[in-house]
Amino acid sequence: MIPAAERSALEALHFNPAPTPEDIWRPSPYDVPELHERAVKEILSGVGKARRDDTVTPLGVALQGRAGSGKTHLLGAVRETIQRADGGGYFFLVSMINGRTFWESTVQGIIGGLARETLGLGTQLKTFLRRLTPYLGIRPEVRDAVVGNAPLTREHMDAFIAGLRRFDKAVGLECQDTARALVLYGSLDFDQQDVGLAHLISEPAEPTDRAEWGFTPHVRKPQEVVRDISRLIALTLSPSVIAIDQLDTLFAQSAISLTSRDEVLEFGQAAAVGLVADGLLTLRDVTQRTVVVMSCLPDTWELLKRSAPGPVIDRFRETLLPDRINSAEIARMIVEKRFADVYGAHHLSADYPSWPILPAAFDEARRFTPRILLRRVDQHLRRCLDNDEITELQRFSEQSYTSKEDKERERGIEDGSALEELDAMFQRLLQDADVRVALHKHGEDVAMPPLLSAGLRAWIDERSPTGAVYKQDAPPSAKPDLHARLVEVLDEATENEAHWGFRAIAHDNARAVITRIKNACTATGLDRAIPQRRLVLLRRGDWPSGTRTVETVNRFLQDGGVWHRISDSDLKVFDALRRMQTVPHASFGEWLVSRNPASNTRLFQELFGEPAAPLAPDAVPLPSPETDAAQRPSPVSAASSPAPPKGGGRSILLGQVMREETAFAVDLESLRRHTVIFAGSGSGKTVLIRRLVEECARQGVSAIVLDPNNDLARLGDAWPEPPAGWRAGDDQHARDYLEHTDVVVWTPGVSGGRPLSFQPLPDFAPVRDSQDEFDQAVRAAVEALAPRAGVGGATKSAAQGKAVLTEALQAYARGGTVGLEGFTDFLGDLPEDVSRMSRAGKLAHDLSETLKAAMVNDPLFGGKGSSADPGVLLTPPPGKRARVSVISFVGLMSDLEKQGFVNQLQMALFTWLKRHPAGDRPLGGLFIMDEAQTLAPSTGTTASTASTITLASQARKYGLGLVFATQAPKGLHNQISGNATTQFFGLLNAPAQIDAARELAQAKGGRLPDIGLLGSGEFYAAGEGFSFVKVRTPLCLTHHPKAPLTPEEVLERARRQHDRK
């Protein structure tokens, strides 16, 4: 057991291995100068030149480094250094989120930077005005008003501008409007701040407002505002740094990537790069005493070098951060600085500074980036705390960890008392919550950010079982453009991210509303062409009805923005969670995953859908406070979801993310949107298919599995002995699967096994007493028979034949007889009173003969064996959780026979689905198609092409998930891969297939650098909540030797199962 003092210290250690731009503004006591010594010197050298001489424009710095190398941390260190220096400088961070709004983003970054605190000396804006005013010869009371320490009047403003024009005639004349705006923006009056802000973001304010403060009629463009601010700040003789960030995310979201040095960008991509390049070129030219630092991945800089005008490259000096930590000493310092701060605060005397990470372990850390090192350290500390035992880490390479949350997800939370205690606490806090300040125009900037942050933090924790990586911005500045931002990391290597920005607007003044909307749009980079950038405006009432406000709101909505009428009840949930997070209960994380309080708010349900995290056994999601009992979802009945108590989760584990060594999970509901596996021989494709089927079955999801190669028929076989590749808990999972899953092997075309056939005529007895149901059953049967009887067309003769077929079937079904063979005899000698058609006898005879010919040519049509009824294939017997129907192709000799069979099965499945949708279950069933390129090839058509495409486009809304597997990425019809949300890319050997896979991945914004070198069981995975993460999939739960079954073994297995039934 860990002593209380040591546990308290370890729990207080909080790592932030992936800092956000907001962290740049926070003091960092953990800086290790040796880590990036050369790059910092390069930037500070330019800062020194800017400080000494305003006639020389320093070269910009292209700061390059791979993800996790410490670029964001370095910028924070540069900020602290220049602000602490004598005559301290200014630092501005620009998030370049849209190339088309380069200058708007730059202005916003500078305005936001001016509102930031400067080492306890007030904001950078106040510091600037405090430094400038002594040069202007103005009275002390004017200076106090201009700096923002006293109320501001027009007389104060005019005195300030007069002094500025005396001090520097050119700057005072050309920049006077921007100077007025900066003073207003820093004033004590909120309305004055709005007038100043409107000018700074080039928003035409009311003419009377501008005239009141002495503005000229001309509204400055964003580029002009940047130049004005730089010239004004340069008057204080202090240097500035403008850091450009988020370029990698911008290019990744614009589907721009560099896969080879010879690749030519498309016109639209080149235009996006050109806008950024031109902006960088001009930014350096229009600023004074300023160093421009561009932080990016090496690929991004290479993209700019290849595509931008030559002068851009000439104006930047390249600096490359090391890919790895240079030495074990630096690695140890990175960790020790974090430990020393916390251990000192807790008066803990450790045996050595990095305890419990042994100094020798850092010898291996030289192969890590700082981010990976901190993650590995954090994982070890979490393992110690979860196991309640301190273990000294000797080697990072020996580290293997399954988090407490992962374990709880697999085995369920055994003790419900802690959850009930937290339920009661949550309800008490809900009743006490008071969120009125957050909904007031003068309180929202202070009260709304912590509420949204608490809600997003809880929502992220609730999503932890899915394996998706989310983070949120740190608390914003005092005058925020956004109140919160959620970030989903789609691809860490390329810094591809999806963003959701949140901004509450309670103001009724049209000018204030317009300004806030425009700033929020710019801060988010809202653009319908970039769907990864989303903005949500929170407002309870209607918007002001003025023309310009209506135009602004409409433009926001047209660009893809969302307006949500935020409710008191949602904010009260966030407030309760905020207070619970202050001193979290030991079971708080488990409670969040089980109850989903944040996910069940109306705001997050509308934005993100239903909660995806699995529920604990017997747990009931907490309803939002505004949901009454009548609105709460009722449990799925046993009849609609026949599963033993252990099933019913909402996600399945399919291995580990290799880089992070964290659990990789897939939402069951996301499988409705289909899955495709591109992988060749030796990739582990078959094992992945089997494990996917097994894990879904353990959650009560039945499957139909096509087995063209005899390697899936063992899905009901136990391993003779536990295999070495199993992970912890797989032995119990295997027993659970085999005990609660009914595995049936079907052999269509072979009566010696377990044959399947298509019986187009159902048993009409149960529906004879209901005219509507009887007519519906007859119509369905006629639709199945008509193509086989040669009357499925649109000709006159086909219509007449179909009419006779319908009347004959009605009479046959009413007579109580069943079976297709009996019906063909009935047609051959049709009674005279059955049909109203004059040629009924001849037409019926032709129908009879045509149907008999179809039965001879296709033994599966009305032949012997069980009916290929999807209801039979997908419904488990009593006492079983799920059924896995493996359909072997041993009796189907040719591709034509296989395609014909699949076509009929798919049509029957589609018809059945429409009558039996999954409803509110996350997933109703799976349909697995291995060697899918033979069923729906990319070129030409087969008997199953159309039905496969139809099923792929329609099945999702009824709850059926399709899984396509192929060794030929380009051999599969593009409408199949295009309809698959979840994609796995495994080992491919042929160069043509490798190139095809890379092309498919690139179309989704991903890269497959080593797809030809992957090991067995290693895949790149992309889907809902994850994007091209490299995962290691687990071994299947059922026996999978190297050799597939022989046809005789398949038939013997099918017979044995049939006899046992």
C-alpha positions, 0 to 999 in steps of 0.5 A: 500500500502506498503511504498517504504522503507519497500517494498525495504527492504522486496524485498531484503530479500533472503532466501536459505532454501536448501543450496547447497554444494557451499554455504559451502564455503561462509561466513554465517553471519546467523549462530545460534551456539545454533542450532547444538551446540553439533554436532559442539563440537563433530567435533571440539573436533576431530580437536583439537586432530589432531592439538595437536598430529599427532600420534593419528588419531581422530575418524571420525564423522557420522553426521546424520540428516533428510532433512532440518535439517541443515547439509550443513549449519553446515559444513559451520560453521565448515569450518569457525571455523577451518579456523579462528582458530590460525594456521588455519586448512584446509577444504575439501568437497568431493561430493561422487557421484559414489562409483566406483570412491571413490578415484577419487572423494576424490582427486577432492574434495581435489584439488577443496578445495585447490583452494578455498579462505581462509578468504581473505588470498588467496587459501588454496593451497597458504596458505599451501605453504606459511606455509610450505616453511619457514621450508625448508630453501629456498631463498626468490625468490624461496619461491615467485615462489613456493607460486605462487607470481612469475614465476616458473622455474625448478631451483626453483622447484628443490630447493623446493624439495631439501629443502623438502627432507632435512626437512622430508626425508620420506615425501620428497622422497615418496611424491615428485611427488605430491609436484611438482604437487601442486606447478605447480598447483598453478603457474602463468602459465596456461600450468604449471597448466595443467601439475600439474593437470594431475598428481594430477588426475592420468592422464599420461601427455606427458613424456616430460612434466613430465621430464621437471619438474623432475617427476618420470615415475610412475603415482600415483594412486588416493589413493596415491595422497590423502595420499601424499597431507595429509602427506604434509599438516600435515607438517604444523602442521595444522589439516584438515577436509574432509567432505563426502557429497552426499552419500544419493543422491548416494544411492538413484540414485543407487536404494538402500533404506532401508525399514526395518531392516531385509531387505537383499540388493541385490548383486549389492546394497551391492557391491555399499555400500561396495565400499563406506564403504571400501573407508571410512575405508581406508581414515581415515587410510591413512590421517594424522591430519585429521578428516573425517566427513560423512554427511548423512541421518539416513537411509544412516548411518543405511545402512552402519552400516548393510552392511559395515565391522565392522571396519568402524563403529568402526572408526566413532562416531555418532552424530544425529542432532535434527529433529526439532528446539529445541526452539522458541528462536532458531527459532526466532534467525534464522529469526532475524539474516537474517532480521537484516542484511537487515533491517540495510542496508536499514535503516529500523526501524522495530517495533520488530526484526522479523517483520512482523513475530510476536514473538508468531508465533515462538512457533509453529516453534518447529515442523519445520526443519530450512528449512521448517521454512525459507520457511514458512517465505518466503511464508508470505513475498511473500504474503505481497508483492504480495498483496501490504499490510503488514500483521503480521503473528500470526500463521504459521498453519493459513498460506495459500498462492497461489503465484502471479505466480500461480494466473497469471497462472490461470487467464492469464496476463491481461496487456500485456504492461509490457511484450511488454516493456520487449520484447523490452528490451530483443531484445536491450540486445541481439544486444549489447551482446558480448560473445567472452571471454566465448568462449576463452580458457583463458576466459571460466572459468571466463565468462562461469559460469555466462552466464550458471547460468543466463540461468539456473536460467531463465529456472528454473523460466520458469518451475515454473508452473510445480511444479517441484523443481530445483536448481543450484550450486552456482558460482564455484571456480576459477579453476572449474571442472564444469561451472554449474550444474542443480539439480532436486530434485526428493525426498527431503526426501531421497535427491534423485536428478537428475544432469546435469553438464555443462563444456565448453572446448575451449582449443586445447591442447590435455593434457588440453582437456583430463584433463578437460573431466576427471575432469568433468566426475568425478565431475558429476559422469557420469555413464550410470548405473546412468541415473540421472547423466548427463554431457554436454560438450560445444565446438564449434569446433572439438576435437583434433585428437590425439589417447588418446583424441579420446579415452577419448571423445568416452568413455565420449559419451559411458558413456552417456555424451552429446557433444553440439556445443554451439552457439553464439546466445544461449550465447547472450540470456543468457547474455541478461537474466543475465543483466535483472536479475541484476535489475529485472522488476516487471513483469520479472517472468511473462515475463519468463513464457510467453516467455520462452527465455531460454527454447527456446535456442537450448542448452536447447531444445536439453537437456530438450525438448520443454518449459513446462510452460503454455503460457499467452493468445495470447502470442507467444514464443520468437524464439531463435535469430538463428531461422528465420521466416520460422522455427518458429512454426505456431499456431495450426489451429482451425480445428485441435484443436477446443478450445475457446480462454481460452484453450491451456495451457501446464500444469494443476493444480492438487492441492498442494504439502503438505510439501511445500504448493505450487501448484502441476502441471502436464505437459499435454505432460507428460500425453502422457506417461500415468498415473496410479492411485493405490488407494482404497475405500475412497481415493478420486480416483474417484474425482482425475479422474474427476478433471484430466478429467475436467482440461484437458477439460479446456485445449481443450483435449477431453476424452473417459471415461469408467464408470464401477461403474456409478460414472463418468456419472455426469461429466456434472452435476453442483454442486447444491451449491458451495461445501466447498472443493473448493479452490479459483477460482474453481467456475469460473473454474467450469463455464468455464468447463461446458460452454465449454465442451460437456459431452455425456453419451453413453450406449452400449447394451441399446437402451433405453439410447444412444446406441453405436455400432461398424459399420465396414463399413464406408460411402464410398461415400466421397472416391469413386472418389479417387482410393487410398483413396477408396482402403485404406478404403476398406482394413481397412474395410476388416481388421475389418470384417475378424476376425468376418467372420472367415477369419482372420487367416493364413490358405489357406482357410482363405486367399481365403475367405478374397480375396472373402470378399475384392472383394465383398466389392469393388463391394458393395461399388461401387454400392452406398449401405451402411450398414452391413446388406445389405452387408451380403445379397449381400454376400449371393447372390453374382453376378457371375462377382464380384470375380475371385475365382472359389469357390466364390459363396460358400465362399461368402455364408459362409461369409454371414452366419458367419457375420450374426451369429456374429451380432446375438451373439454381438448386438454391431456389426453392431447394432443400435445406434451411431457408436463407432467411436473415431472421434465422441467420441473425437470431440466436436461440434462447440462452445465447447472446448472439448468433454467428452464421458462417456461410461457407462457399464449398458448394459454390463452384464458380464466381458466378454461383457465389455472386448469384447467391450473395445477390439473393442473400443481400436482397433478402437481407435488405427486405428483412432489414426494412421490417426489422430495423435496429431502432435505438440499439447501437448496432443491429447486426454485422454482414462480413464479406471477405474477398469483397472485390469479387462481389463488387469489383471496381471495373465491370459488373457482377450479379452482386454489384448492384445489390452490394452497392444498394446495401452499402448505401442503405443498410446503415439507417436500419442498423446493419454494419457491413465489413468488406475485406480485400487484398486489392484496394483499387479492385473494390468498387469506389462506392463501397470504400467511399461508404465505409467510415472505419478503415483499416490498412494492413501489410501490402506487398505489391507496389501497385497495391501499396500505391493504391492504398496510399492514394485512398488514405491521402484522400482522407487526409492520412499517410501510410509511410510504412505500409509495406513494412507493417508486421502481422496484426499491425494496421493503420486505422481511421474512423469516427474519433480516430484518424490513421493511428497505428494500432496493434490488433489482438489475437482472435478468441477462437482457434486459428491455426496456420492452415484453413479447413479442407472442404471435407472438414467444413462439411463435417463441422456443419453436419456435427452442428446440425446433428447436435441441434 
